[in-house]
Amino acid sequence: MNWLLDPEDQLVYIIAFMAFVIALLFEMHIRAKNIRKENSEKPHSKRIDQGLAMIRDEDIEKLTNDKWQELTGASHATATRDLNHLVDMGLLKKKGRGRGVYYVFEKSTQN
């Protein structure tokens, strides 16, 4: 008994497998997009509101994790989560990398 498929049948199986993989990747993309959307729609804490108010009062244009900790009294990890939440919401834009990361307000939210 010959277990190998004809070249035409192999092509059909390869195309079907590729279509399955593409559909799977698309589904993963859609789910990740929905999760990001749900996370950005979650209400944020009073601490974030107070921190944003302080930034407006002090007219801060460049925000760092250390500055956020100073303004809100949050730990380093909490400050990072807060800042990432504000980036996900579209209020801040992340600049730089590593220890040099800072955040600026998106142009559309400054006015």
C-alpha atoms as an extended CHARMM CRD file, in Angstrom:
* protein
*
       111  EXT
         1         1  MET       CA              0.0000000000        0.0000000000        0.0000000000  PROA      1               0.0000000000
         2         2  ASN       CA              1.3970000000        3.3830000000       -1.0070000000  PROA      2               0.0000000000
         3         3  TRP       CA              1.0190000000        6.0160000000        1.7470000000  PROA      3               0.0000000000
         4         4  LEU       CA              2.3280000000        8.8900000000       -0.3250000000  PROA      4               0.0000000000
         5         5  LEU       CA             -0.1720000000       11.2200000000       -1.9320000000  PROA      5               0.0000000000
         6         6  ASP       CA             -0.2380000000       12.2580000000       -5.5480000000  PROA      6               0.0000000000
         7         7  PRO       CA              1.4220000000       15.6440000000       -6.1610000000  PROA      7               0.0000000000
         8         8  GLU       CA             -1.9870000000       17.1780000000       -6.9030000000  PROA      8               0.0000000000
         9         9  ASP       CA             -3.4100000000       15.8960000000       -3.5990000000  PROA      9               0.0000000000
        10        10  GLN       CA             -0.3320000000       17.1660000000       -1.7430000000  PROA      10              0.0000000000
        11        11  LEU       CA             -0.9160000000       20.6320000000       -3.1770000000  PROA      11              0.0000000000
        12        12  VAL       CA             -4.5400000000       20.5930000000       -2.0250000000  PROA      12              0.0000000000
        13        13  TYR       CA             -3.4900000000       19.6250000000        1.5110000000  PROA      13              0.0000000000
        14        14  ILE       CA             -0.7500000000       22.2680000000        1.5940000000  PROA      14              0.0000000000
        15        15  ILE       CA             -3.1860000000       24.9850000000        0.4660000000  PROA      15              0.0000000000
        16        16  ALA       CA             -5.7770000000       23.8420000000        3.0190000000  PROA      16              0.0000000000
        17        17  PHE       CA             -3.1520000000       23.8540000000        5.7810000000  PROA      17              0.0000000000
        18        18  MET       CA             -1.9580000000       27.3440000000        4.8000000000  PROA      18              0.0000000000
        19        19  ALA       CA             -5.5540000000       28.6230000000        4.8290000000  PROA      19              0.0000000000
        20        20  PHE       CA             -6.0120000000       27.1280000000        8.3000000000  PROA      20              0.0000000000
        21        21  VAL       CA             -2.8510000000       28.8070000000        9.6020000000  PROA      21              0.0000000000
        22        22  ILE       CA             -3.8610000000       32.1720000000        8.1410000000  PROA      22              0.0000000000
        23        23  ALA       CA             -7.3350000000       31.8730000000        9.6950000000  PROA      23              0.0000000000
        24        24  LEU       CA             -5.7730000000       30.9440000000       13.0500000000  PROA      24              0.0000000000
        25        25  LEU       CA             -3.3750000000       33.9100000000       12.9710000000  PROA      25              0.0000000000
        26        26  PHE       CA             -6.2180000000       36.2500000000       12.0190000000  PROA      26              0.0000000000
        27        27  GLU       CA             -8.3260000000       34.9630000000       14.9140000000  PROA      27              0.0000000000
        28        28  MET       CA             -5.4120000000       35.4950000000       17.3210000000  PROA      28              0.0000000000
        29        29  HSD       CA             -4.9640000000       39.0360000000       16.0060000000  PROA      29              0.0000000000
        30        30  ILE       CA             -8.6540000000       39.8560000000       16.4760000000  PROA      30              0.0000000000
        31        31  ARG       CA             -8.6840000000       38.4300000000       20.0160000000  PROA      31              0.0000000000
        32        32  ALA       CA             -5.5680000000       40.3940000000       20.9960000000  PROA      32              0.0000000000
        33        33  LYS       CA             -7.0820000000       43.5670000000       19.5470000000  PROA      33              0.0000000000
        34        34  ASN       CA            -10.2910000000       43.0130000000       21.5380000000  PROA      34              0.0000000000
        35        35  ILE       CA             -8.3350000000       42.4020000000       24.7450000000  PROA      35              0.0000000000
        36        36  ARG       CA             -6.3840000000       45.6400000000       24.2370000000  PROA      36              0.0000000000
        37        37  LYS       CA             -9.6450000000       47.4790000000       23.5900000000  PROA      37              0.0000000000
        38        38  GLU       CA            -11.2580000000       46.0380000000       26.7310000000  PROA      38              0.0000000000
        39        39  ASN       CA             -8.2150000000       46.9750000000       28.8170000000  PROA      39              0.0000000000
        40        40  SER       CA             -8.2010000000       50.5280000000       27.5130000000  PROA      40              0.0000000000
        41        41  GLU       CA            -11.9210000000       50.8980000000       28.2900000000  PROA      41              0.0000000000
        42        42  LYS       CA            -11.5010000000       49.8500000000       31.9260000000  PROA      42              0.0000000000
        43        43  PRO       CA            -11.9830000000       52.7540000000       34.2750000000  PROA      43              0.0000000000
        44        44  HSD       CA             -8.7470000000       53.9320000000       35.7530000000  PROA      44              0.0000000000
        45        45  SER       CA             -8.1120000000       54.7670000000       39.3410000000  PROA      45              0.0000000000
        46        46  LYS       CA             -8.5030000000       58.0070000000       41.2020000000  PROA      46              0.0000000000
        47        47  ARG       CA             -4.6970000000       58.0320000000       41.5050000000  PROA      47              0.0000000000
        48        48  ILE       CA             -4.3710000000       58.3920000000       37.7250000000  PROA      48              0.0000000000
        49        49  ASP       CA             -6.9150000000       61.2200000000       37.6580000000  PROA      49              0.0000000000
        50        50  GLN       CA             -5.0400000000       63.0170000000       40.4390000000  PROA      50              0.0000000000
        51        51  GLY       CA             -1.6920000000       62.4730000000       38.7170000000  PROA      51              0.0000000000
        52        52  LEU       CA             -3.0150000000       63.8930000000       35.4440000000  PROA      52              0.0000000000
        53        53  ALA       CA             -4.4190000000       66.9090000000       37.2960000000  PROA      53              0.0000000000
        54        54  MET       CA             -1.0210000000       67.5460000000       38.9260000000  PROA      54              0.0000000000
        55        55  ILE       CA              0.6970000000       67.2970000000       35.5440000000  PROA      55              0.0000000000
        56        56  ARG       CA             -1.6920000000       69.9020000000       34.1320000000  PROA      56              0.0000000000
        57        57  ASP       CA             -1.1680000000       72.1740000000       37.1530000000  PROA      57              0.0000000000
        58        58  GLU       CA              2.6300000000       71.9620000000       36.9130000000  PROA      58              0.0000000000
        59        59  ASP       CA              2.6040000000       72.1620000000       33.0900000000  PROA      59              0.0000000000
        60        60  ILE       CA              4.8390000000       69.0870000000       32.7260000000  PROA      60              0.0000000000
        61        61  GLU       CA              5.5890000000       68.2140000000       29.0990000000  PROA      61              0.0000000000
        62        62  LYS       CA              7.9870000000       65.2810000000       29.5910000000  PROA      62              0.0000000000
        63        63  LEU       CA              6.9820000000       62.5960000000       32.0870000000  PROA      63              0.0000000000
        64        64  THR       CA              9.1810000000       59.8420000000       33.5080000000  PROA      64              0.0000000000
        65        65  ASN       CA              8.3890000000       56.9010000000       35.7570000000  PROA      65              0.0000000000
        66        66  ASP       CA             10.2390000000       58.6090000000       38.6160000000  PROA      66              0.0000000000
        67        67  LYS       CA              8.2200000000       61.8060000000       38.1760000000  PROA      67              0.0000000000
        68        68  TRP       CA              4.9590000000       59.8190000000       38.1320000000  PROA      68              0.0000000000
        69        69  GLN       CA              6.0220000000       58.0660000000       41.3510000000  PROA      69              0.0000000000
        70        70  GLU       CA              6.7880000000       61.4430000000       42.9220000000  PROA      70              0.0000000000
        71        71  LEU       CA              3.4160000000       62.8950000000       41.8740000000  PROA      71              0.0000000000
        72        72  THR       CA              1.2310000000       59.9340000000       42.8290000000  PROA      72              0.0000000000
        73        73  GLY       CA              3.1730000000       58.1220000000       45.5450000000  PROA      73              0.0000000000
        74        74  ALA       CA              2.9220000000       54.8990000000       43.5270000000  PROA      74              0.0000000000
        75        75  SER       CA              5.5560000000       52.1730000000       43.5450000000  PROA      75              0.0000000000
        76        76  HSD       CA              7.8010000000       51.6930000000       40.5220000000  PROA      76              0.0000000000
        77        77  ALA       CA              5.7060000000       48.7460000000       39.2490000000  PROA      77              0.0000000000
        78        78  THR       CA              2.4100000000       50.5970000000       39.7420000000  PROA      78              0.0000000000
        79        79  ALA       CA              3.7810000000       53.6970000000       38.0310000000  PROA      79              0.0000000000
        80        80  THR       CA              4.8240000000       51.5630000000       35.0610000000  PROA      80              0.0000000000
        81        81  ARG       CA              1.3410000000       50.0270000000       34.8530000000  PROA      81              0.0000000000
        82        82  ASP       CA             -0.2930000000       53.4520000000       35.1280000000  PROA      82              0.0000000000
        83        83  LEU       CA              1.8790000000       54.9190000000       32.3850000000  PROA      83              0.0000000000
        84        84  ASN       CA              1.3120000000       51.9200000000       30.1110000000  PROA      84              0.0000000000
        85        85  HSD       CA             -2.4410000000       52.2700000000       30.7080000000  PROA      85              0.0000000000
        86        86  LEU       CA             -2.2560000000       55.9330000000       29.6670000000  PROA      86              0.0000000000
        87        87  VAL       CA             -0.3190000000       54.9160000000       26.5380000000  PROA      87              0.0000000000
        88        88  ASP       CA             -2.9760000000       52.2870000000       25.7290000000  PROA      88              0.0000000000
        89        89  MET       CA             -5.6730000000       54.9400000000       26.1840000000  PROA      89              0.0000000000
        90        90  GLY       CA             -3.8740000000       57.1770000000       23.7010000000  PROA      90              0.0000000000
        91        91  LEU       CA             -3.1560000000       59.9960000000       26.1800000000  PROA      91              0.0000000000
        92        92  LEU       CA              0.6120000000       59.4930000000       26.2740000000  PROA      92              0.0000000000
        93        93  LYS       CA              3.2040000000       58.4390000000       23.7420000000  PROA      93              0.0000000000
        94        94  LYS       CA              6.2130000000       56.4250000000       24.8770000000  PROA      94              0.0000000000
        95        95  LYS       CA              9.6250000000       57.6950000000       23.7690000000  PROA      95              0.0000000000
        96        96  GLY       CA             13.0680000000       56.1930000000       24.2340000000  PROA      96              0.0000000000
        97        97  ARG       CA             14.1030000000       52.7730000000       25.4750000000  PROA      97              0.0000000000
        98        98  GLY       CA             15.2570000000       51.1330000000       28.6680000000  PROA      98              0.0000000000
        99        99  ARG       CA             16.2980000000       53.5040000000       31.4450000000  PROA      99              0.0000000000
       100       100  GLY       CA             15.8210000000       56.4710000000       29.1310000000  PROA      100             0.0000000000
       101       101  VAL       CA             12.0690000000       55.9710000000       28.6150000000  PROA      101             0.0000000000
       102       102  TYR       CA              9.8960000000       59.0410000000       28.9670000000  PROA      102             0.0000000000
       103       103  TYR       CA              6.3570000000       59.9060000000       28.0020000000  PROA      103             0.0000000000
       104       104  VAL       CA              4.8640000000       62.8910000000       26.2060000000  PROA      104             0.0000000000
       105       105  PHE       CA              1.2580000000       63.8450000000       25.6670000000  PROA      105             0.0000000000
       106       106  GLU       CA             -0.2140000000       62.9340000000       22.3120000000  PROA      106             0.0000000000
       107       107  LYS       CA             -0.7230000000       66.0330000000       20.1510000000  PROA      107             0.0000000000
       108       108  SER       CA             -4.4980000000       65.5220000000       19.8920000000  PROA      108             0.0000000000
       109       109  THR       CA             -4.9500000000       65.4760000000       23.7110000000  PROA      109             0.0000000000
       110       110  GLN       CA             -2.9580000000       68.5880000000       24.5630000000  PROA      110             0.0000000000
       111       111  ASN       CA             -5.6920000000       71.1140000000       23.6850000000  PROA      111             0.0000000000
